[in-house]
Amino acid sequence: MSLYLIDNATVSVNTVNIKFGRTIKISSLVDENFIVQTNTATPVVVSNPFKDIQTLTNYNQISRTLTLYWNTVLASNTEYVIRIVNLVDSSGLTVPEESITFTSQTNAATPSILQATTETVVNEILIEDKSIRPDIETGYQIIAKNPNFYIESTNPYSGSFYLANDENSGRVTITFSDRPASNFLTSKYFKAQRKKIQRTPSRWENVPAQISLHSWKPDIYVDFPSNDATPVYYEDDKTYFETGYKYRVIVSSEVGI
């Protein structure tokens, strides 16, 4: 079990996904325990930043993942802190405050810590970010060891669900903070998988995706195959994400610049 409250997290324009490193009592997952304020000498607190927490739908007890939905538009190009206070763990002890720092932008929010993943019951794309090295298992504070190389954003964003069958023509774009070296453009470092959604346990299966790099941007393209007898890649009017499956891309901790 992690010693930290936050194991990893993702901030996006629509949601904040937080994976806890320990079991949290559901009764302490209340709105007032998640405070958003500017990261300034004199912080300005954002009023009612998230929609009301509905723990039955917002919190997955198995993965210990909480999804918060933004209820306000943040000021652009401003650094914010999400303070998490007064949470109670399974032993009944109040967990010390921890925080998530990020900078809002016009159309996105840049995460300052690791990407989180969620478990849902519909079509889904997950990006498991293991790009920040070297101690991926030690929790979110490893960002301080390597702050210059990380995943900035993904399209679709990590945790997206209700994907169209032809979403982006089967292409997942992973944008890094810097351009990765071309020798990492293999399924060894970017593994595409899918898993059938059903009541009984199912296994993740590897998908033969194609990996490529933008000519000058720090963008990696992971192209999922169509479900044709002879699969094609990144073509219009094809089915790439089948209903009843969840999808994910695992980024190796070895990826670098």
Contacts in CASP RR format, 6 or more apart in sequence:
PFRMAT RR
TARGET T0000
AUTHOR 0000-0000-0000
METHOD contacts of the structure
MODEL  1
MSLYLIDNATVSVNTVNIKFGRTIKISSLVDENFIVQTNTATPVVVSNPF
KDIQTLTNYNQISRTLTLYWNTVLASNTEYVIRIVNLVDSSGLTVPEESI
TFTSQTNAATPSILQATTETVVNEILIEDKSIRPDIETGYQIIAKNPNFY
IESTNPYSGSFYLANDENSGRVTITFSDRPASNFLTSKYFKAQRKKIQRT
PSRWENVPAQISLHSWKPDIYVDFPSNDATPVYYEDDKTYFETGYKYRVI
VSSEVGI
1 21 0 8 1.000
1 22 0 8 1.000
2 21 0 8 1.000
2 22 0 8 1.000
2 139 0 8 1.000
4 21 0 8 1.000
4 98 0 8 1.000
4 139 0 8 1.000
4 140 0 8 1.000
4 141 0 8 1.000
5 20 0 8 1.000
5 21 0 8 1.000
5 22 0 8 1.000
5 84 0 8 1.000
5 87 0 8 1.000
5 95 0 8 1.000
5 96 0 8 1.000
5 98 0 8 1.000
6 18 0 8 1.000
6 19 0 8 1.000
6 20 0 8 1.000
6 21 0 8 1.000
6 84 0 8 1.000
6 98 0 8 1.000
6 100 0 8 1.000
6 113 0 8 1.000
6 139 0 8 1.000
6 140 0 8 1.000
7 19 0 8 1.000
7 20 0 8 1.000
7 21 0 8 1.000
7 64 0 8 1.000
7 116 0 8 1.000
7 139 0 8 1.000
7 140 0 8 1.000
8 19 0 8 1.000
8 113 0 8 1.000
8 114 0 8 1.000
8 115 0 8 1.000
8 116 0 8 1.000
8 129 0 8 1.000
8 139 0 8 1.000
8 140 0 8 1.000
9 16 0 8 1.000
9 17 0 8 1.000
9 18 0 8 1.000
9 19 0 8 1.000
9 100 0 8 1.000
9 111 0 8 1.000
9 113 0 8 1.000
9 114 0 8 1.000
9 116 0 8 1.000
9 140 0 8 1.000
10 16 0 8 1.000
10 17 0 8 1.000
10 111 0 8 1.000
10 114 0 8 1.000
10 115 0 8 1.000
10 116 0 8 1.000
10 157 0 8 1.000
10 158 0 8 1.000
10 159 0 8 1.000
11 82 0 8 1.000
11 100 0 8 1.000
11 102 0 8 1.000
11 109 0 8 1.000
11 110 0 8 1.000
11 111 0 8 1.000
11 112 0 8 1.000
12 108 0 8 1.000
12 109 0 8 1.000
12 153 0 8 1.000
12 157 0 8 1.000
12 158 0 8 1.000
13 70 0 8 1.000
13 107 0 8 1.000
13 108 0 8 1.000
13 109 0 8 1.000
13 157 0 8 1.000
14 69 0 8 1.000
14 70 0 8 1.000
14 157 0 8 1.000
15 67 0 8 1.000
15 68 0 8 1.000
15 69 0 8 1.000
15 70 0 8 1.000
15 159 0 8 1.000
16 50 0 8 1.000
16 67 0 8 1.000
16 68 0 8 1.000
16 70 0 8 1.000
16 82 0 8 1.000
16 100 0 8 1.000
17 65 0 8 1.000
17 66 0 8 1.000
17 67 0 8 1.000
17 68 0 8 1.000
17 116 0 8 1.000
17 117 0 8 1.000
17 118 0 8 1.000
17 158 0 8 1.000
17 159 0 8 1.000
18 65 0 8 1.000
18 66 0 8 1.000
18 67 0 8 1.000
18 68 0 8 1.000
18 84 0 8 1.000
18 100 0 8 1.000
18 116 0 8 1.000
19 63 0 8 1.000
19 64 0 8 1.000
19 65 0 8 1.000
19 116 0 8 1.000
19 117 0 8 1.000
19 118 0 8 1.000
20 64 0 8 1.000
20 65 0 8 1.000
20 66 0 8 1.000
21 64 0 8 1.000
22 64 0 8 1.000
22 89 0 8 1.000
22 90 0 8 1.000
22 95 0 8 1.000
23 64 0 8 1.000
23 89 0 8 1.000
23 90 0 8 1.000
24 64 0 8 1.000
24 87 0 8 1.000
24 88 0 8 1.000
24 89 0 8 1.000
24 90 0 8 1.000
24 95 0 8 1.000
25 87 0 8 1.000
25 88 0 8 1.000
25 89 0 8 1.000
25 90 0 8 1.000
25 92 0 8 1.000
26 55 0 8 1.000
26 59 0 8 1.000
26 61 0 8 1.000
27 88 0 8 1.000
28 86 0 8 1.000
28 87 0 8 1.000
28 88 0 8 1.000
29 53 0 8 1.000
29 55 0 8 1.000
29 58 0 8 1.000
29 59 0 8 1.000
29 66 0 8 1.000
29 87 0 8 1.000
30 53 0 8 1.000
31 48 0 8 1.000
31 50 0 8 1.000
31 52 0 8 1.000
31 53 0 8 1.000
32 86 0 8 1.000
33 84 0 8 1.000
33 85 0 8 1.000
33 86 0 8 1.000
33 87 0 8 1.000
34 49 0 8 1.000
34 50 0 8 1.000
34 53 0 8 1.000
34 68 0 8 1.000
34 82 0 8 1.000
34 83 0 8 1.000
34 84 0 8 1.000
35 45 0 8 1.000
35 82 0 8 1.000
35 83 0 8 1.000
35 84 0 8 1.000
35 85 0 8 1.000
36 45 0 8 1.000
36 46 0 8 1.000
36 49 0 8 1.000
36 50 0 8 1.000
36 74 0 8 1.000
36 80 0 8 1.000
36 81 0 8 1.000
36 82 0 8 1.000
36 83 0 8 1.000
37 43 0 8 1.000
37 44 0 8 1.000
37 45 0 8 1.000
37 46 0 8 1.000
37 80 0 8 1.000
37 81 0 8 1.000
37 83 0 8 1.000
38 44 0 8 1.000
38 46 0 8 1.000
38 75 0 8 1.000
38 78 0 8 1.000
38 79 0 8 1.000
38 80 0 8 1.000
38 81 0 8 1.000
39 79 0 8 1.000
39 80 0 8 1.000
39 81 0 8 1.000
39 101 0 8 1.000
40 79 0 8 1.000
43 81 0 8 1.000
46 72 0 8 1.000
46 74 0 8 1.000
46 80 0 8 1.000
47 72 0 8 1.000
48 71 0 8 1.000
48 72 0 8 1.000
49 70 0 8 1.000
49 71 0 8 1.000
49 72 0 8 1.000
50 68 0 8 1.000
50 69 0 8 1.000
50 70 0 8 1.000
50 71 0 8 1.000
51 68 0 8 1.000
51 69 0 8 1.000
51 70 0 8 1.000
51 71 0 8 1.000
53 59 0 8 1.000
53 66 0 8 1.000
53 68 0 8 1.000
58 66 0 8 1.000
58 67 0 8 1.000
58 68 0 8 1.000
58 69 0 8 1.000
59 65 0 8 1.000
59 66 0 8 1.000
59 67 0 8 1.000
60 66 0 8 1.000
60 118 0 8 1.000
60 119 0 8 1.000
62 119 0 8 1.000
63 117 0 8 1.000
63 118 0 8 1.000
63 119 0 8 1.000
65 116 0 8 1.000
65 117 0 8 1.000
65 118 0 8 1.000
65 119 0 8 1.000
67 118 0 8 1.000
74 80 0 8 1.000
74 104 0 8 1.000
74 109 0 8 1.000
75 104 0 8 1.000
76 104 0 8 1.000
76 105 0 8 1.000
76 106 0 8 1.000
77 103 0 8 1.000
77 104 0 8 1.000
77 105 0 8 1.000
77 106 0 8 1.000
78 103 0 8 1.000
78 104 0 8 1.000
79 101 0 8 1.000
79 102 0 8 1.000
79 103 0 8 1.000
79 104 0 8 1.000
80 101 0 8 1.000
80 102 0 8 1.000
80 103 0 8 1.000
80 104 0 8 1.000
81 99 0 8 1.000
81 100 0 8 1.000
81 101 0 8 1.000
82 99 0 8 1.000
82 100 0 8 1.000
82 101 0 8 1.000
82 102 0 8 1.000
83 97 0 8 1.000
83 99 0 8 1.000
84 97 0 8 1.000
84 98 0 8 1.000
84 99 0 8 1.000
84 100 0 8 1.000
85 97 0 8 1.000
86 94 0 8 1.000
87 94 0 8 1.000
87 95 0 8 1.000
88 94 0 8 1.000
88 95 0 8 1.000
89 95 0 8 1.000
100 112 0 8 1.000
100 113 0 8 1.000
101 112 0 8 1.000
101 113 0 8 1.000
102 109 0 8 1.000
102 110 0 8 1.000
102 111 0 8 1.000
102 112 0 8 1.000
103 109 0 8 1.000
103 110 0 8 1.000
103 112 0 8 1.000
108 153 0 8 1.000
110 152 0 8 1.000
110 153 0 8 1.000
111 150 0 8 1.000
111 151 0 8 1.000
111 152 0 8 1.000
112 143 0 8 1.000
113 140 0 8 1.000
113 143 0 8 1.000
114 129 0 8 1.000
114 132 0 8 1.000
114 139 0 8 1.000
114 140 0 8 1.000
114 142 0 8 1.000
114 143 0 8 1.000
114 150 0 8 1.000
115 127 0 8 1.000
115 128 0 8 1.000
115 129 0 8 1.000
115 151 0 8 1.000
115 154 0 8 1.000
115 158 0 8 1.000
116 158 0 8 1.000
117 126 0 8 1.000
117 127 0 8 1.000
117 128 0 8 1.000
117 158 0 8 1.000
117 159 0 8 1.000
117 248 0 8 1.000
118 124 0 8 1.000
118 126 0 8 1.000
118 159 0 8 1.000
120 159 0 8 1.000
120 161 0 8 1.000
120 246 0 8 1.000
121 197 0 8 1.000
122 161 0 8 1.000
122 162 0 8 1.000
122 197 0 8 1.000
122 244 0 8 1.000
122 246 0 8 1.000
123 161 0 8 1.000
123 162 0 8 1.000
123 163 0 8 1.000
123 241 0 8 1.000
123 242 0 8 1.000
123 243 0 8 1.000
123 244 0 8 1.000
123 245 0 8 1.000
123 246 0 8 1.000
123 247 0 8 1.000
124 159 0 8 1.000
124 160 0 8 1.000
124 161 0 8 1.000
124 163 0 8 1.000
124 246 0 8 1.000
124 247 0 8 1.000
124 248 0 8 1.000
125 156 0 8 1.000
125 158 0 8 1.000
125 159 0 8 1.000
125 160 0 8 1.000
125 161 0 8 1.000
125 163 0 8 1.000
125 167 0 8 1.000
125 172 0 8 1.000
125 241 0 8 1.000
125 246 0 8 1.000
125 247 0 8 1.000
125 248 0 8 1.000
125 249 0 8 1.000
126 158 0 8 1.000
126 159 0 8 1.000
126 246 0 8 1.000
126 247 0 8 1.000
126 248 0 8 1.000
126 249 0 8 1.000
127 151 0 8 1.000
127 154 0 8 1.000
127 158 0 8 1.000
127 159 0 8 1.000
127 172 0 8 1.000
127 174 0 8 1.000
127 248 0 8 1.000
127 249 0 8 1.000
127 251 0 8 1.000
128 248 0 8 1.000
128 249 0 8 1.000
128 250 0 8 1.000
128 251 0 8 1.000
129 150 0 8 1.000
129 151 0 8 1.000
129 158 0 8 1.000
129 251 0 8 1.000
130 136 0 8 1.000
130 250 0 8 1.000
130 251 0 8 1.000
130 252 0 8 1.000
130 253 0 8 1.000
131 149 0 8 1.000
131 150 0 8 1.000
131 151 0 8 1.000
131 176 0 8 1.000
131 251 0 8 1.000
131 252 0 8 1.000
131 253 0 8 1.000
131 255 0 8 1.000
131 256 0 8 1.000
132 142 0 8 1.000
132 143 0 8 1.000
132 145 0 8 1.000
132 146 0 8 1.000
132 149 0 8 1.000
132 150 0 8 1.000
132 253 0 8 1.000
133 145 0 8 1.000
133 146 0 8 1.000
133 253 0 8 1.000
133 254 0 8 1.000
133 256 0 8 1.000
134 145 0 8 1.000
134 146 0 8 1.000
134 253 0 8 1.000
135 142 0 8 1.000
135 145 0 8 1.000
136 142 0 8 1.000
136 253 0 8 1.000
143 150 0 8 1.000
148 177 0 8 1.000
148 178 0 8 1.000
149 176 0 8 1.000
149 177 0 8 1.000
149 178 0 8 1.000
149 256 0 8 1.000
149 257 0 8 1.000
150 176 0 8 1.000
150 177 0 8 1.000
151 174 0 8 1.000
151 175 0 8 1.000
151 176 0 8 1.000
151 177 0 8 1.000
151 251 0 8 1.000
152 175 0 8 1.000
152 176 0 8 1.000
152 177 0 8 1.000
152 218 0 8 1.000
153 175 0 8 1.000
154 172 0 8 1.000
154 173 0 8 1.000
154 174 0 8 1.000
154 175 0 8 1.000
155 168 0 8 1.000
155 172 0 8 1.000
155 173 0 8 1.000
155 175 0 8 1.000
156 163 0 8 1.000
156 167 0 8 1.000
156 168 0 8 1.000
156 172 0 8 1.000
163 241 0 8 1.000
163 247 0 8 1.000
164 241 0 8 1.000
165 239 0 8 1.000
165 240 0 8 1.000
165 241 0 8 1.000
165 242 0 8 1.000
165 243 0 8 1.000
166 236 0 8 1.000
166 237 0 8 1.000
166 238 0 8 1.000
166 239 0 8 1.000
166 240 0 8 1.000
166 241 0 8 1.000
167 240 0 8 1.000
167 241 0 8 1.000
169 234 0 8 1.000
169 235 0 8 1.000
169 236 0 8 1.000
169 238 0 8 1.000
169 240 0 8 1.000
170 223 0 8 1.000
170 224 0 8 1.000
170 226 0 8 1.000
170 233 0 8 1.000
170 234 0 8 1.000
170 238 0 8 1.000
170 240 0 8 1.000
170 241 0 8 1.000
171 221 0 8 1.000
171 222 0 8 1.000
171 223 0 8 1.000
171 224 0 8 1.000
171 234 0 8 1.000
172 192 0 8 1.000
172 221 0 8 1.000
172 222 0 8 1.000
172 223 0 8 1.000
172 224 0 8 1.000
172 249 0 8 1.000
173 219 0 8 1.000
173 220 0 8 1.000
173 221 0 8 1.000
173 222 0 8 1.000
174 190 0 8 1.000
174 219 0 8 1.000
174 220 0 8 1.000
174 221 0 8 1.000
174 222 0 8 1.000
174 249 0 8 1.000
174 251 0 8 1.000
175 217 0 8 1.000
175 218 0 8 1.000
175 219 0 8 1.000
175 220 0 8 1.000
176 218 0 8 1.000
176 219 0 8 1.000
176 220 0 8 1.000
177 218 0 8 1.000
178 218 0 8 1.000
178 257 0 8 1.000
179 213 0 8 1.000
179 216 0 8 1.000
179 217 0 8 1.000
179 218 0 8 1.000
179 257 0 8 1.000
180 213 0 8 1.000
180 218 0 8 1.000
180 220 0 8 1.000
180 255 0 8 1.000
180 256 0 8 1.000
180 257 0 8 1.000
181 256 0 8 1.000
181 257 0 8 1.000
182 213 0 8 1.000
184 190 0 8 1.000
184 252 0 8 1.000
184 254 0 8 1.000
184 255 0 8 1.000
184 256 0 8 1.000
185 211 0 8 1.000
185 212 0 8 1.000
185 213 0 8 1.000
185 220 0 8 1.000
186 211 0 8 1.000
187 206 0 8 1.000
187 208 0 8 1.000
187 209 0 8 1.000
187 211 0 8 1.000
188 252 0 8 1.000
189 211 0 8 1.000
189 251 0 8 1.000
189 252 0 8 1.000
189 254 0 8 1.000
189 255 0 8 1.000
190 209 0 8 1.000
190 211 0 8 1.000
190 220 0 8 1.000
190 222 0 8 1.000
190 249 0 8 1.000
190 250 0 8 1.000
190 251 0 8 1.000
190 252 0 8 1.000
190 255 0 8 1.000
191 206 0 8 1.000
191 249 0 8 1.000
191 250 0 8 1.000
191 252 0 8 1.000
192 206 0 8 1.000
192 207 0 8 1.000
192 208 0 8 1.000
192 209 0 8 1.000
192 222 0 8 1.000
192 224 0 8 1.000
192 247 0 8 1.000
192 248 0 8 1.000
192 249 0 8 1.000
193 204 0 8 1.000
193 205 0 8 1.000
193 206 0 8 1.000
193 207 0 8 1.000
193 247 0 8 1.000
193 248 0 8 1.000
193 249 0 8 1.000
193 250 0 8 1.000
194 204 0 8 1.000
194 205 0 8 1.000
194 207 0 8 1.000
194 242 0 8 1.000
194 245 0 8 1.000
194 246 0 8 1.000
194 247 0 8 1.000
194 248 0 8 1.000
195 202 0 8 1.000
195 203 0 8 1.000
195 204 0 8 1.000
195 205 0 8 1.000
195 245 0 8 1.000
195 246 0 8 1.000
195 247 0 8 1.000
195 248 0 8 1.000
196 202 0 8 1.000
196 244 0 8 1.000
196 245 0 8 1.000
197 244 0 8 1.000
197 245 0 8 1.000
197 246 0 8 1.000
204 248 0 8 1.000
207 224 0 8 1.000
207 225 0 8 1.000
207 247 0 8 1.000
208 225 0 8 1.000
208 231 0 8 1.000
209 222 0 8 1.000
209 223 0 8 1.000
209 224 0 8 1.000
209 225 0 8 1.000
209 249 0 8 1.000
210 221 0 8 1.000
210 222 0 8 1.000
210 223 0 8 1.000
210 225 0 8 1.000
210 233 0 8 1.000
210 234 0 8 1.000
211 220 0 8 1.000
211 221 0 8 1.000
211 222 0 8 1.000
211 223 0 8 1.000
212 220 0 8 1.000
212 221 0 8 1.000
212 223 0 8 1.000
213 219 0 8 1.000
213 220 0 8 1.000
213 221 0 8 1.000
214 220 0 8 1.000
214 221 0 8 1.000
221 234 0 8 1.000
222 249 0 8 1.000
223 233 0 8 1.000
223 234 0 8 1.000
224 233 0 8 1.000
224 240 0 8 1.000
224 241 0 8 1.000
224 247 0 8 1.000
225 231 0 8 1.000
225 232 0 8 1.000
225 233 0 8 1.000
225 240 0 8 1.000
226 232 0 8 1.000
226 233 0 8 1.000
226 235 0 8 1.000
226 238 0 8 1.000
226 239 0 8 1.000
226 240 0 8 1.000
227 238 0 8 1.000
227 239 0 8 1.000
227 240 0 8 1.000
227 242 0 8 1.000
228 238 0 8 1.000
232 238 0 8 1.000
241 247 0 8 1.000
END
